[in-house]
Amino acid sequence: MRLLVGDVQGKGLDAVETATWVLGAFREAAYDEPALDDVSERLKSSLSRHLSGEKFVTAIIAAHGVRPVDGRRHRPGAR
């Protein structure tokens, strides 16, 4: 299971649009990418195209109970 907890800047429809964009990008990346580092990079790449000016998103991504295909445990930031 992968999890995203986040907060978007602003209020109203602009904030809802940004939150929707974040969730869509996360769902796609979480399905395709085997490592959390890769999910994070995909989110940053996608959001850099969407966010403009001084808009920002704060988020934490986590995984629980995920086993890598090769049997090794993944520690974010470790290679």
All heavy atoms as a GROMACS GRO file, in nm:
protein
  604
    1MET      N    1   0.084  -0.116   0.000
    1MET     CA    2   0.000   0.000   0.000
    1MET      C    3   0.090   0.123   0.000
    1MET      O    4   0.188   0.130   0.073
    1MET     CB    5  -0.089   0.000   0.124
    1MET     CG    6  -0.166   0.128   0.140
    1MET     SD    7  -0.282   0.133   0.278
    1MET     CE    8  -0.179   0.102   0.416
    2ARG      N    9   0.054   0.218  -0.082
    2ARG     CA   10   0.125   0.346  -0.085
    2ARG      C   11   0.029   0.456  -0.044
    2ARG      O   12  -0.090   0.449  -0.072
    2ARG     CB   13   0.182   0.372  -0.223
    2ARG     CG   14   0.295   0.276  -0.249
    2ARG     CD   15   0.359   0.298  -0.378
    2ARG     NE   16   0.477   0.214  -0.387
    2ARG     CZ   17   0.555   0.211  -0.491
    2ARG    NH1   18   0.530   0.288  -0.595
    2ARG    NH2   19   0.659   0.133  -0.493
    3LEU      N   20   0.083   0.557   0.020
    3LEU     CA   21   0.001   0.660   0.082
    3LEU      C   22   0.057   0.798   0.052
    3LEU      O   23   0.178   0.817   0.051
    3LEU     CB   24   0.002   0.635   0.234
    3LEU     CG   25  -0.061   0.737   0.326
    3LEU    CD1   26  -0.212   0.732   0.312
    3LEU    CD2   27  -0.020   0.708   0.468
    4LEU      N   28  -0.032   0.892   0.028
    4LEU     CA   29   0.005   1.032   0.006
    4LEU      C   30  -0.074   1.116   0.106
    4LEU      O   31  -0.197   1.104   0.114
    4LEU     CB   32  -0.030   1.076  -0.136
    4LEU     CG   33  -0.022   1.226  -0.165
    4LEU    CD1   34   0.123   1.268  -0.180
    4LEU    CD2   35  -0.099   1.261  -0.289
    5VAL      N   36  -0.004   1.199   0.181
    5VAL     CA   37  -0.066   1.296   0.270
    5VAL      C   38  -0.012   1.432   0.228
    5VAL      O   39   0.110   1.450   0.222
    5VAL     CB   40  -0.033   1.270   0.419
    5VAL    CG1   41  -0.095   1.378   0.507
    5VAL    CG2   42  -0.078   1.132   0.461
    6GLY      N   43  -0.101   1.523   0.195
    6GLY     CA   44  -0.050   1.650   0.145
    6GLY      C   45  -0.140   1.768   0.175
    6GLY      O   46  -0.251   1.754   0.224
    7ASP      N   47  -0.087   1.884   0.142
    7ASP     CA   48  -0.157   2.011   0.160
    7ASP      C   49  -0.122   2.098   0.040
    7ASP      O   50  -0.005   2.108   0.001
    7ASP     CB   51  -0.110   2.077   0.290
    7ASP     CG   52  -0.183   2.208   0.318
    7ASP    OD1   53  -0.303   2.219   0.284
    7ASP    OD2   54  -0.120   2.300   0.372
    8VAL      N   55  -0.223   2.159  -0.020
    8VAL     CA   56  -0.198   2.248  -0.133
    8VAL      C   57  -0.221   2.392  -0.091
    8VAL      O   58  -0.300   2.420  -0.002
    8VAL     CB   59  -0.287   2.214  -0.256
    8VAL    CG1   60  -0.260   2.074  -0.304
    8VAL    CG2   61  -0.433   2.232  -0.225
    9GLN      N   62  -0.150   2.480  -0.156
    9GLN     CA   63  -0.162   2.622  -0.126
    9GLN      C   64  -0.293   2.674  -0.183
    9GLN      O   65  -0.336   2.636  -0.291
    9GLN     CB   66  -0.046   2.699  -0.188
    9GLN     CG   67  -0.055   2.849  -0.165
    9GLN     CD   68   0.047   2.924  -0.247
    9GLN    OE1   69   0.099   2.872  -0.345
    9GLN    NE2   70   0.076   3.045  -0.206
   10GLY      N   71  -0.356   2.765  -0.109
   10GLY     CA   72  -0.473   2.834  -0.160
   10GLY      C   73  -0.604   2.777  -0.108
   10GLY      O   74  -0.608   2.692  -0.021
   11LYS      N   75  -0.713   2.828  -0.169
   11LYS     CA   76  -0.846   2.782  -0.134
   11LYS      C   77  -0.935   2.788  -0.256
   11LYS      O   78  -0.895   2.839  -0.361
   11LYS     CB   79  -0.911   2.860  -0.021
   11LYS     CG   80  -0.851   2.987   0.020
   11LYS     CD   81  -0.929   3.052   0.130
   11LYS     CE   82  -0.853   3.175   0.176
   11LYS     NZ   83  -0.924   3.257   0.264
   12GLY      N   84  -1.051   2.735  -0.241
   12GLY     CA   85  -1.147   2.741  -0.350
   12GLY      C   86  -1.114   2.644  -0.463
   12GLY      O   87  -1.044   2.544  -0.445
   13LEU      N   88  -1.166   2.677  -0.580
   13LEU     CA   89  -1.151   2.588  -0.695
   13LEU      C   90  -1.007   2.572  -0.740
   13LEU      O   91  -0.969   2.465  -0.790
   13LEU     CB   92  -1.237   2.637  -0.811
   13LEU     CG   93  -1.388   2.625  -0.790
   13LEU    CD1   94  -1.464   2.681  -0.908
   13LEU    CD2   95  -1.427   2.481  -0.765
   14ASP      N   96  -0.924   2.673  -0.723
   14ASP     CA   97  -0.783   2.661  -0.760
   14ASP      C   98  -0.715   2.552  -0.676
   14ASP      O   99  -0.637   2.472  -0.728
   14ASP     CB  100  -0.708   2.793  -0.742
   14ASP     CG  101  -0.740   2.892  -0.852
   14ASP    OD1  102  -0.788   2.850  -0.959
   14ASP    OD2  103  -0.716   3.012  -0.830
   15ALA      N  104  -0.743   2.551  -0.546
   15ALA     CA  105  -0.684   2.450  -0.458
   15ALA      C  106  -0.740   2.311  -0.490
   15ALA      O  107  -0.665   2.212  -0.489
   15ALA     CB  108  -0.711   2.484  -0.312
   16VAL      N  109  -0.867   2.301  -0.522
   16VAL     CA  110  -0.927   2.173  -0.559
   16VAL      C  111  -0.863   2.121  -0.687
   16VAL      O  112  -0.832   2.002  -0.699
   16VAL     CB  113  -1.080   2.186  -0.574
   16VAL    CG1  114  -1.140   2.059  -0.634
   16VAL    CG2  115  -1.145   2.217  -0.440
   17GLU      N  116  -0.842   2.209  -0.784
   17GLU     CA  117  -0.778   2.169  -0.910
   17GLU      C  118  -0.636   2.117  -0.886
   17GLU      O  119  -0.597   2.013  -0.940
   17GLU     CB  120  -0.774   2.286  -1.007
   17GLU     CG  121  -0.707   2.252  -1.138
   17GLU     CD  122  -0.692   2.372  -1.230
   17GLU    OE1  123  -0.721   2.486  -1.190
   17GLU    OE2  124  -0.648   2.350  -1.344
   18THR      N  125  -0.561   2.187  -0.803
   18THR     CA  126  -0.424   2.144  -0.773
   18THR      C  127  -0.424   2.011  -0.699
   18THR      O  128  -0.345   1.921  -0.731
   18THR     CB  129  -0.350   2.251  -0.690
   18THR    OG1  130  -0.348   2.373  -0.764
   18THR    CG2  131  -0.208   2.208  -0.658
   19ALA      N  132  -0.514   1.994  -0.602
   19ALA     CA  133  -0.524   1.868  -0.528
   19ALA      C  134  -0.559   1.753  -0.622
   19ALA      O  135  -0.504   1.643  -0.610
   19ALA     CB  136  -0.626   1.879  -0.417
   20THR      N  137  -0.648   1.777  -0.715
   20THR     CA  138  -0.686   1.675  -0.813
   20THR      C  139  -0.567   1.638  -0.899
   20THR      O  140  -0.543   1.520  -0.929
   20THR     CB  141  -0.802   1.725  -0.900
   20THR    OG1  142  -0.913   1.757  -0.815
   20THR    CG2  143  -0.845   1.623  -1.002
   21TRP      N  144  -0.489   1.736  -0.940
   21TRP     CA  145  -0.370   1.712  -1.020
   21TRP      C  146  -0.269   1.626  -0.942
   21TRP      O  147  -0.212   1.531  -0.996
   21TRP     CB  148  -0.307   1.846  -1.060
   21TRP     CG  149  -0.202   1.834  -1.163
   21TRP    CD1  150  -0.069   1.809  -1.142
   21TRP    CD2  151  -0.217   1.842  -1.304
   21TRP    NE1  152  -0.003   1.803  -1.261
   21TRP    CE2  153  -0.091   1.823  -1.362
   21TRP    CE3  154  -0.326   1.865  -1.387
   21TRP    CZ2  155  -0.071   1.826  -1.499
   21TRP    CZ3  156  -0.306   1.869  -1.523
   21TRP    CH2  157  -0.180   1.849  -1.577
   22VAL      N  158  -0.248   1.660  -0.815
   22VAL     CA  159  -0.154   1.585  -0.730
   22VAL      C  160  -0.199   1.440  -0.716
   22VAL      O  161  -0.119   1.347  -0.732
   22VAL     CB  162  -0.140   1.651  -0.592
   22VAL    CG1  163  -0.061   1.563  -0.497
   22VAL    CG2  164  -0.077   1.787  -0.603
   23LEU      N  165  -0.326   1.419  -0.687
   23LEU     CA  166  -0.377   1.283  -0.670
   23LEU      C  167  -0.364   1.201  -0.797
   23LEU      O  168  -0.325   1.084  -0.794
   23LEU     CB  169  -0.523   1.286  -0.624
   23LEU     CG  170  -0.545   1.322  -0.479
   23LEU    CD1  171  -0.694   1.336  -0.450
   23LEU    CD2  172  -0.484   1.218  -0.388
   24GLY      N  173  -0.395   1.260  -0.911
   24GLY     CA  174  -0.383   1.190  -1.038
   24GLY      C  175  -0.239   1.151  -1.067
   24GLY      O  176  -0.210   1.037  -1.107
   25ALA      N  177  -0.148   1.245  -1.046
   25ALA     CA  178  -0.005   1.218  -1.070
   25ALA      C  179   0.045   1.110  -0.974
   25ALA      O  180   0.122   1.021  -1.013
   25ALA     CB  181   0.076   1.346  -1.054
   26PHE      N  182   0.002   1.115  -0.848
   26PHE     CA  183   0.043   1.015  -0.750
   26PHE      C  184  -0.009   0.877  -0.786
   26PHE      O  185   0.065   0.778  -0.783
   26PHE     CB  186  -0.006   1.053  -0.610
   26PHE     CG  187   0.020   0.946  -0.508
   26PHE    CD1  188   0.147   0.922  -0.461
   26PHE    CD2  189  -0.084   0.869  -0.460
   26PHE    CE1  190   0.172   0.822  -0.367
   26PHE    CE2  191  -0.062   0.768  -0.366
   26PHE     CZ  192   0.066   0.746  -0.321
   27ARG      N  193  -0.136   0.868  -0.822
   27ARG     CA  194  -0.194   0.737  -0.857
   27ARG      C  195  -0.120   0.674  -0.975
   27ARG      O  196  -0.093   0.554  -0.976
   27ARG     CB  197  -0.341   0.753  -0.888
   27ARG     CG  198  -0.424   0.776  -0.765
   27ARG     CD  199  -0.569   0.796  -0.800
   27ARG     NE  200  -0.647   0.814  -0.679
   27ARG     CZ  201  -0.764   0.875  -0.676
   27ARG    NH1  202  -0.817   0.921  -0.787
   27ARG    NH2  203  -0.828   0.888  -0.561
   28GLU      N  204  -0.090   0.754  -1.074
   28GLU     CA  205  -0.019   0.702  -1.191
   28GLU      C  206   0.122   0.657  -1.154
   28GLU      O  207   0.166   0.548  -1.189
   28GLU     CB  208  -0.013   0.808  -1.300
   28GLU     CG  209   0.054   0.760  -1.426
   28GLU     CD  210   0.054   0.865  -1.534
   28GLU    OE1  211  -0.047   0.935  -1.552
   28GLU    OE2  212   0.157   0.877  -1.602
   29ALA      N  213   0.195   0.742  -1.082
   29ALA     CA  214   0.333   0.710  -1.046
   29ALA      C  215   0.339   0.592  -0.948
   29ALA      O  216   0.427   0.505  -0.962
   29ALA     CB  217   0.401   0.832  -0.985
   30ALA      N  218   0.248   0.587  -0.852
   30ALA     CA  219   0.250   0.478  -0.753
   30ALA      C  220   0.224   0.344  -0.819
   30ALA      O  221   0.277   0.241  -0.776
   30ALA     CB  222   0.146   0.504  -0.645
   31TYR      N  223   0.147   0.343  -0.925
   31TYR     CA  224   0.119   0.218  -0.997
   31TYR      C  225   0.238   0.176  -1.083
   31TYR      O  226   0.270   0.057  -1.091
   31TYR     CB  227  -0.004   0.238  -1.085
   31TYR     CG  228  -0.045   0.113  -1.160
   31TYR    CD1  229  -0.118   0.013  -1.097
   31TYR    CD2  230  -0.009   0.095  -1.292
   31TYR    CE1  231  -0.154  -0.102  -1.164
   31TYR    CE2  232  -0.044  -0.019  -1.361
   31TYR     CZ  233  -0.117  -0.118  -1.297
   31TYR     OH  234  -0.152  -0.231  -1.365
   32ASP      N  235   0.304   0.272  -1.146
   32ASP     CA  236   0.411   0.242  -1.242
   32ASP      C  237   0.549   0.224  -1.181
   32ASP      O  238   0.630   0.148  -1.233
   32ASP     CB  239   0.422   0.354  -1.346
   32ASP     CG  240   0.304   0.358  -1.440
   32ASP    OD1  241   0.232   0.256  -1.452
   32ASP    OD2  242   0.282   0.464  -1.502
   33GLU      N  243   0.581   0.296  -1.076
   33GLU     CA  244   0.718   0.301  -1.024
   33GLU      C  245   0.738   0.204  -0.908
   33GLU      O  246   0.659   0.201  -0.815
   33GLU     CB  247   0.752   0.443  -0.979
   33GLU     CG  248   0.742   0.547  -1.087
   33GLU     CD  249   0.839   0.526  -1.202
   33GLU    OE1  250   0.938   0.453  -1.186
   33GLU    OE2  251   0.815   0.584  -1.309
   34PRO      N  252   0.848   0.127  -0.910
   34PRO     CA  253   0.872   0.030  -0.803
   34PRO      C  254   0.924   0.091  -0.672
   34PRO      O  255   0.903   0.034  -0.566
   34PRO     CB  256   0.977  -0.064  -0.864
   34PRO     CG  257   1.048   0.019  -0.965
   34PRO     CD  258   0.946   0.117  -1.018
   35ALA      N  259   0.991   0.205  -0.679
   35ALA     CA  260   1.052   0.264  -0.559
   35ALA      C  261   0.990   0.400  -0.527
   35ALA      O  262   0.951   0.474  -0.617
   35ALA     CB  263   1.203   0.281  -0.581
   36LEU      N  264   0.983   0.432  -0.398
   36LEU     CA  265   0.926   0.561  -0.357
   36LEU      C  266   1.006   0.679  -0.411
   36LEU      O  267   0.947   0.783  -0.442
   36LEU     CB  268   0.919   0.570  -0.205
   36LEU     CG  269   0.809   0.487  -0.138
   36LEU    CD1  270   0.813   0.509   0.013
   36LEU    CD2  271   0.672   0.520  -0.192
   37ASP      N  272   1.136   0.663  -0.422
   37ASP     CA  273   1.217   0.772  -0.479
   37ASP      C  274   1.170   0.805  -0.620
   37ASP      O  275   1.164   0.921  -0.659
   37ASP     CB  276   1.365   0.734  -0.482
   37ASP     CG  277   1.428   0.728  -0.344
   37ASP    OD1  278   1.368   0.782  -0.250
   37ASP    OD2  279   1.536   0.670  -0.332
   38ASP      N  280   1.139   0.701  -0.696
   38ASP     CA  281   1.092   0.722  -0.833
   38ASP      C  282   0.952   0.784  -0.836
   38ASP      O  283   0.923   0.867  -0.922
   38ASP     CB  284   1.093   0.590  -0.910
   38ASP     CG  285   1.232   0.531  -0.924
   38ASP    OD1  286   1.330   0.610  -0.927
   38ASP    OD2  287   1.244   0.408  -0.930
   39VAL      N  288   0.867   0.744  -0.742
   39VAL     CA  289   0.734   0.806  -0.732
   39VAL      C  290   0.750   0.955  -0.703
   39VAL      O  291   0.686   1.039  -0.766
   39VAL     CB  292   0.650   0.738  -0.621
   39VAL    CG1  293   0.519   0.814  -0.599
   39VAL    CG2  294   0.623   0.593  -0.655
   40SER      N  295   0.839   0.987  -0.611
   40SER     CA  296   0.863   1.126  -0.575
   40SER      C  297   0.913   1.208  -0.694
   40SER      O  298   0.867   1.320  -0.718
   40SER     CB  299   0.966   1.131  -0.461
   40SER     OG  300   1.001   1.263  -0.431
   41GLU      N  301   1.007   1.151  -0.770
   41GLU     CA  302   1.059   1.222  -0.888
   41GLU      C  303   0.950   1.245  -0.991
   41GLU      O  304   0.944   1.352  -1.053
   41GLU     CB  305   1.176   1.144  -0.949
   41GLU     CG  306   1.302   1.148  -0.866
   41GLU     CD  307   1.350   1.290  -0.840
   41GLU    OE1  308   1.350   1.372  -0.933
   41GLU    OE2  309   1.388   1.318  -0.725
   42ARG      N  310   0.864   1.146  -1.012
   42ARG     CA  311   0.755   1.162  -1.108
   42ARG      C  312   0.658   1.271  -1.062
   42ARG      O  313   0.610   1.350  -1.143
   42ARG     CB  314   0.678   1.031  -1.126
   42ARG     CG  315   0.749   0.923  -1.200
   42ARG     CD  316   0.713   0.917  -1.349
   42ARG     NE  317   0.575   0.902  -1.380
   42ARG     CZ  318   0.513   0.786  -1.405
   42ARG    NH1  319   0.578   0.673  -1.400
   42ARG    NH2  320   0.385   0.785  -1.435
   43LEU      N  321   0.629   1.275  -0.932
   43LEU     CA  322   0.541   1.380  -0.879
   43LEU      C  323   0.602   1.518  -0.901
   43LEU      O  324   0.534   1.610  -0.946
   43LEU     CB  325   0.514   1.360  -0.730
   43LEU     CG  326   0.409   1.258  -0.693
   43LEU    CD1  327   0.408   1.236  -0.542
   43LEU    CD2  328   0.272   1.301  -0.741
   44LYS      N  329   0.730   1.531  -0.868
   44LYS     CA  330   0.798   1.661  -0.887
   44LYS      C  331   0.795   1.704  -1.032
   44LYS      O  332   0.768   1.820  -1.063
   44LYS     CB  333   0.942   1.654  -0.837
   44LYS     CG  334   0.954   1.658  -0.687
   44LYS     CD  335   1.098   1.682  -0.646
   44LYS     CE  336   1.167   1.554  -0.616
   44LYS     NZ  337   1.303   1.570  -0.564
   45SER      N  338   0.822   1.611  -1.121
   45SER     CA  339   0.823   1.642  -1.264
   45SER      C  340   0.684   1.686  -1.313
   45SER      O  341   0.671   1.786  -1.384
   45SER     CB  342   0.870   1.519  -1.341
   45SER     OG  343   0.863   1.541  -1.478
   46SER      N  344   0.584   1.612  -1.274
   46SER     CA  345   0.447   1.644  -1.316
   46SER      C  346   0.401   1.778  -1.261
   46SER      O  347   0.344   1.861  -1.332
   46SER     CB  348   0.352   1.533  -1.271
   46SER     OG  349   0.220   1.563  -1.308
   47LEU      N  350   0.428   1.800  -1.132
   47LEU     CA  351   0.382   1.924  -1.069
   47LEU      C  352   0.459   2.045  -1.117
   47LEU      O  353   0.405   2.155  -1.121
   47LEU     CB  354   0.390   1.912  -0.918
   47LEU     CG  355   0.290   1.813  -0.858
   47LEU    CD1  356   0.312   1.797  -0.710
   47LEU    CD2  357   0.147   1.856  -0.887
   48SER      N  358   0.584   2.027  -1.156
   48SER     CA  359   0.660   2.142  -1.206
   48SER      C  360   0.599   2.195  -1.336
   48SER      O  361   0.609   2.313  -1.366
   48SER     CB  362   0.807   2.105  -1.228
   48SER     OG  363   0.821   2.016  -1.335
   49ARG      N  364   0.534   2.106  -1.412
   49ARG     CA  365   0.465   2.150  -1.534
   49ARG      C  366   0.332   2.217  -1.502
   49ARG      O  367   0.284   2.300  -1.577
   49ARG     CB  368   0.442   2.031  -1.627
   49ARG     CG  369   0.569   1.976  -1.687
   49ARG     CD  370   0.540   1.871  -1.793
   49ARG     NE  371   0.461   1.759  -1.744
   49ARG     CZ  372   0.512   1.647  -1.692
   49ARG    NH1  373   0.642   1.634  -1.682
   49ARG    NH2  374   0.433   1.550  -1.653
   50HIS      N  375   0.270   2.179  -1.392
   50HIS     CA  376   0.136   2.229  -1.358
   50HIS      C  377   0.139   2.356  -1.273
   50HIS      O  378   0.061   2.448  -1.296
   50HIS     CB  379   0.057   2.120  -1.285
   50HIS     CG  380  -0.075   2.166  -1.234
   50HIS    ND1  381  -0.180   2.195  -1.319
   50HIS    CD2  382  -0.120   2.190  -1.110
   50HIS    CE1  383  -0.284   2.235  -1.246
   50HIS    NE2  384  -0.249   2.232  -1.119
   51LEU      N  385   0.226   2.360  -1.175
   51LEU     CA  386   0.228   2.474  -1.082
   51LEU      C  387   0.303   2.591  -1.145
   51LEU      O  388   0.405   2.573  -1.209
   51LEU     CB  389   0.296   2.434  -0.951
   51LEU     CG  390   0.227   2.324  -0.872
   51LEU    CD1  391   0.308   2.291  -0.748
   51LEU    CD2  392   0.085   2.362  -0.834
   52SER      N  393   0.250   2.709  -1.123
   52SER     CA  394   0.316   2.827  -1.178
   52SER      C  395   0.335   2.931  -1.068
   52SER      O  396   0.266   2.929  -0.966
   52SER     CB  397   0.232   2.886  -1.292
   52SER     OG  398   0.104   2.924  -1.243
   53GLY      N  399   0.427   3.021  -1.091
   53GLY     CA  400   0.450   3.129  -0.995
   53GLY      C  401   0.495   3.077  -0.861
   53GLY      O  402   0.587   2.997  -0.851
   54GLU      N  403   0.426   3.120  -0.757
   54GLU     CA  404   0.466   3.082  -0.621
   54GLU      C  405   0.375   2.976  -0.560
   54GLU      O  406   0.374   2.958  -0.439
   54GLU     CB  407   0.467   3.207  -0.534
   54GLU     CG  408   0.573   3.307  -0.579
   54GLU     CD  409   0.584   3.426  -0.486
   54GLU    OE1  410   0.538   3.416  -0.371
   54GLU    OE2  411   0.640   3.527  -0.530
   55LYS      N  412   0.300   2.905  -0.642
   55LYS     CA  413   0.216   2.796  -0.590
   55LYS      C  414   0.306   2.682  -0.543
   55LYS      O  415   0.412   2.659  -0.598
   55LYS     CB  416   0.123   2.743  -0.698
   55LYS     CG  417   0.009   2.836  -0.732
   55LYS     CD  418  -0.084   2.767  -0.829
   55LYS     CE  419  -0.201   2.855  -0.862
   55LYS     NZ  420  -0.292   2.789  -0.957
   56PHE      N  421   0.259   2.610  -0.440
   56PHE     CA  422   0.336   2.497  -0.392
   56PHE      C  423   0.244   2.392  -0.331
   56PHE      O  424   0.129   2.418  -0.298
   56PHE     CB  425   0.442   2.539  -0.290
   56PHE     CG  426   0.384   2.597  -0.164
   56PHE    CD1  427   0.355   2.514  -0.057
   56PHE    CD2  428   0.361   2.733  -0.152
   56PHE    CE1  429   0.302   2.567   0.061
   56PHE    CE2  430   0.309   2.786  -0.036
   56PHE     CZ  431   0.279   2.703   0.071
   57VAL      N  432   0.298   2.272  -0.318
   57VAL     CA  433   0.231   2.159  -0.255
   57VAL      C  434   0.329   2.099  -0.156
   57VAL      O  435   0.446   2.082  -0.186
   57VAL     CB  436   0.192   2.052  -0.360
   57VAL    CG1  437   0.138   1.928  -0.294
   57VAL    CG2  438   0.093   2.108  -0.461
   58THR      N  439   0.281   2.069  -0.037
   58THR     CA  440   0.360   1.999   0.063
   58THR      C  441   0.302   1.858   0.074
   58THR      O  442   0.181   1.844   0.090
   58THR     CB  443   0.351   2.069   0.199
   58THR    OG1  444   0.393   2.205   0.184
   58THR    CG2  445   0.438   2.000   0.302
   59ALA      N  446   0.388   1.757   0.064
   59ALA     CA  447   0.336   1.620   0.068
   59ALA      C  448   0.438   1.523   0.127
   59ALA      O  449   0.558   1.546   0.120
   59ALA     CB  450   0.299   1.575  -0.074
   60ILE      N  451   0.384   1.417   0.183
   60ILE     CA  452   0.463   1.305   0.232
   60ILE      C  453   0.410   1.180   0.163
   60ILE      O  454   0.289   1.160   0.158
   60ILE     CB  455   0.450   1.289   0.385
   60ILE    CG1  456   0.505   1.411   0.457
   60ILE    CG2  457   0.519   1.162   0.433
   60ILE    CD1  458   0.479   1.411   0.605
   61ILE      N  459   0.501   1.099   0.110
   61ILE     CA  460   0.458   0.971   0.054
   61ILE      C  461   0.520   0.860   0.137
   61ILE      O  462   0.631   0.873   0.190
   61ILE     CB  463   0.495   0.957  -0.095
   61ILE    CG1  464   0.645   0.971  -0.118
   61ILE    CG2  465   0.418   1.055  -0.179
   61ILE    CD1  466   0.686   0.939  -0.259
   62ALA      N  467   0.446   0.751   0.152
   62ALA     CA  468   0.494   0.639   0.232
   62ALA      C  469   0.445   0.508   0.171
   62ALA      O  470   0.351   0.507   0.092
   62ALA     CB  471   0.443   0.652   0.376
   63ALA      N  472   0.510   0.401   0.210
   63ALA     CA  473   0.469   0.268   0.167
   63ALA      C  474   0.464   0.176   0.288
   63ALA      O  475   0.546   0.189   0.380
   63ALA     CB  476   0.565   0.213   0.063
   64HIS      N  477   0.369   0.085   0.287
   64HIS     CA  478   0.357  -0.011   0.396
   64HIS      C  479   0.326  -0.148   0.337
   64HIS      O  480   0.237  -0.161   0.254
   64HIS     CB  481   0.244   0.030   0.490
   64HIS     CG  482   0.220  -0.070   0.598
   64HIS    ND1  483   0.309  -0.090   0.701
   64HIS    CD2  484   0.119  -0.157   0.618
   64HIS    CE1  485   0.262  -0.184   0.781
   64HIS    NE2  486   0.147  -0.227   0.732
   65GLY      N  487   0.404  -0.246   0.378
   65GLY     CA  488   0.378  -0.382   0.334
   65GLY      C  489   0.412  -0.408   0.189
   65GLY      O  490   0.362  -0.502   0.130
   66VAL      N  491   0.498  -0.326   0.129
   66VAL     CA  492   0.536  -0.343  -0.010
   66VAL      C  493   0.666  -0.423  -0.015
   66VAL      O  494   0.763  -0.388   0.052
   66VAL     CB  495   0.555  -0.207  -0.080
   66VAL    CG1  496   0.606  -0.226  -0.222
   66VAL    CG2  497   0.425  -0.129  -0.078
   67ARG      N  498   0.668  -0.528  -0.095
   67ARG     CA  499   0.790  -0.607  -0.113
   67ARG      C  500   0.843  -0.585  -0.253
   67ARG      O  501   0.772  -0.606  -0.350
   67ARG     CB  502   0.762  -0.754  -0.094
   67ARG     CG  503   0.734  -0.790   0.048
   67ARG     CD  504   0.724  -0.937   0.060
   67ARG     NE  505   0.722  -0.968   0.201
   67ARG     CZ  506   0.730  -1.088   0.248
   67ARG    NH1  507   0.741  -1.189   0.166
   67ARG    NH2  508   0.728  -1.110   0.376
   68PRO      N  509   0.968  -0.544  -0.264
   68PRO     CA  510   1.028  -0.527  -0.396
   68PRO      C  511   1.034  -0.661  -0.470
   68PRO      O  512   1.040  -0.767  -0.408
   68PRO     CB  513   1.168  -0.476  -0.366
   68PRO     CG  514   1.164  -0.426  -0.227
   68PRO     CD  515   1.057  -0.505  -0.157
   69VAL      N  516   1.032  -0.656  -0.599
   69VAL     CA  517   1.035  -0.776  -0.682
   69VAL      C  518   1.159  -0.860  -0.656
   69VAL      O  519   1.154  -0.982  -0.653
   69VAL     CB  520   1.027  -0.737  -0.831
   69VAL    CG1  521   1.041  -0.859  -0.920
   69VAL    CG2  522   0.897  -0.664  -0.859
   70ASP      N  523   1.273  -0.796  -0.632
   70ASP     CA  524   1.397  -0.871  -0.613
   70ASP      C  525   1.416  -0.920  -0.469
   70ASP      O  526   1.517  -0.980  -0.436
   70ASP     CB  527   1.518  -0.788  -0.657
   70ASP     CG  528   1.538  -0.662  -0.573
   70ASP    OD1  529   1.467  -0.644  -0.474
   70ASP    OD2  530   1.626  -0.583  -0.609
   71GLY      N  531   1.320  -0.895  -0.381
   71GLY     CA  532   1.325  -0.946  -0.245
   71GLY      C  533   1.397  -0.858  -0.145
   71GLY      O  534   1.396  -0.884  -0.027
   72ARG      N  535   1.463  -0.750  -0.192
   72ARG     CA  536   1.532  -0.660  -0.100
   72ARG      C  537   1.435  -0.557  -0.045
   72ARG      O  538   1.341  -0.517  -0.111
   72ARG     CB  539   1.646  -0.587  -0.172
   72ARG     CG  540   1.758  -0.680  -0.213
   72ARG     CD  541   1.868  -0.604  -0.281
   72ARG     NE  542   1.817  -0.549  -0.405
   72ARG     CZ  543   1.867  -0.443  -0.467
   72ARG    NH1  544   1.969  -0.379  -0.418
   72ARG    NH2  545   1.815  -0.401  -0.579
   73ARG      N  546   1.462  -0.513   0.074
   73ARG     CA  547   1.382  -0.404   0.132
   73ARG      C  548   1.432  -0.272   0.078
   73ARG      O  549   1.550  -0.252   0.058
   73ARG     CB  550   1.389  -0.406   0.283
   73ARG     CG  551   1.326  -0.527   0.342
   73ARG     CD  552   1.290  -0.501   0.486
   73ARG     NE  553   1.222  -0.614   0.538
   73ARG     CZ  554   1.090  -0.624   0.550
   73ARG    NH1  555   1.015  -0.524   0.510
   73ARG    NH2  556   1.035  -0.729   0.600
   74HIS      N  557   1.339  -0.179   0.058
   74HIS     CA  558   1.377  -0.047   0.006
   74HIS      C  559   1.378   0.055   0.118
   74HIS      O  560   1.282   0.065   0.194
   74HIS     CB  561   1.277  -0.002  -0.102
   74HIS     CG  562   1.300   0.138  -0.145
   74HIS    ND1  563   1.408   0.175  -0.222
   74HIS    CD2  564   1.231   0.252  -0.120
   74HIS    CE1  565   1.404   0.305  -0.243
   74HIS    NE2  566   1.297   0.353  -0.183
   75ARG      N  567   1.488   0.126   0.129
   75ARG     CA  568   1.496   0.238   0.223
   75ARG      C  569   1.504   0.363   0.138
   75ARG      O  570   1.600   0.380   0.061
   75ARG     CB  571   1.621   0.225   0.310
   75ARG     CG  572   1.613   0.113   0.409
   75ARG     CD  573   1.731   0.116   0.504
   75ARG     NE  574   1.846   0.187   0.453
   75ARG     CZ  575   1.968   0.139   0.445
   75ARG    NH1  576   1.993   0.017   0.482
   75ARG    NH2  577   2.066   0.212   0.399
   76PRO      N  578   1.405   0.455   0.150
   76PRO     CA  579   1.410   0.577   0.069
   76PRO      C  580   1.543   0.650   0.088
   76PRO      O  581   1.593   0.663   0.198
   76PRO     CB  582   1.294   0.660   0.123
   76PRO     CG  583   1.200   0.558   0.177
   76PRO     CD  584   1.287   0.448   0.232
   77GLY      N  585   1.600   0.691  -0.023
   77GLY     CA  586   1.727   0.762  -0.020
   77GLY      C  587   1.848   0.670  -0.026
   77GLY      O  588   1.958   0.713  -0.049
   78ALA      N  589   1.827   0.541  -0.003
   78ALA     CA  590   1.938   0.445  -0.008
   78ALA      C  591   1.948   0.383  -0.147
   78ALA      O  592   1.848   0.362  -0.213
   78ALA     CB  593   1.916   0.334   0.095
   79ARG      N  594   2.067   0.354  -0.190
   79ARG     CA  595   2.087   0.291  -0.322
   79ARG      C  596   2.149   0.156  -0.303
   79ARG      O  597   2.223   0.124  -0.224
   79ARG     CB  598   2.176   0.379  -0.410
   79ARG     CG  599   2.112   0.511  -0.440
   79ARG     CD  600   2.026   0.499  -0.564
   79ARG     NE  601   1.965   0.628  -0.588
   79ARG     CZ  602   1.845   0.643  -0.634
   79ARG    NH1  603   1.771   0.540  -0.662
   79ARG    NH2  604   1.796   0.760  -0.656
   0.00000   0.00000   0.00000
